[in-house]
Amino acid sequence: MIELGSINNPRAAQGFIDYIKSQGIQGELRSADGTTVIICVAPEHFHQAQSLWQAFVENPNHARYQEASWQVGSTELSLTYQGQGLNLKARFKALSWLNQTVTLLCVGIYIAFLLGGFESIYSVLQFKPDQPLTWLTPAIVHFSAVHLVFNIMWWIMLGDGIEKLSGKSTLIGLFLVAALFSNWAEFIMVGPNFGGLSGVVYGLLGFCWIHRVLNPQQPALVTNGIIGFMLIWLVLGFADMLFVSMANWAHLGGLLSGMAYAFTAQLFTKNTVKPQ
């Protein structure tokens, strides 16, 4: 193996290795202290990997590297980081208080359901048109572990990217708007018996999608593959071709509200920028 470069970010380094692996390039990570990571590639792939490494150095947070980790199936590092594996606890601690709070609320409520508090808790959080607070609370209610994990995974990934690029106020605004419109859409079209963060997740997706279109010079928050997957999932839900019952109107309401939020934010930004 030949050394290609080094970086003081084990998680980012793993994403790069997963990405070049998806390109057919053999590589591995080496580290003596668990912090500084050396990226090595096979000699026959060195020149091909150089251009990919340069692109990575210029933008190590690009969505392509995280997506590659999901595609390859690598969610844990083979390296040690400060003496321990880089696990979910370490990743969670690196998130903002906002991302952590929403995650913990969803997990805490689901655990309370399992402990026998479903009827009493859900009766408080269920959507009620005459109680404005409940226009938001269904977003933090989940009915199965798969439902919870799927939504939390996307919330963490998309929410963290939006917050880092556009700020905490944008993520707060998106959560409130997407939860409001997705919950009302599902209530009007189906009824009050629903819950889940997926309407908000689709709101984040819609924002990322339009933000990418309107700001091509900025780092992409989502790849075409992620957008395509989530849109196909939405279509399959409306076609009733999935193995679970989906709050399809909440998904659509969230997606459209997130897209509208991105357009509105762009217009507001342009209107507030004054010429020199």
Disulfide bonds with the S-S distance in Angstrom:
none
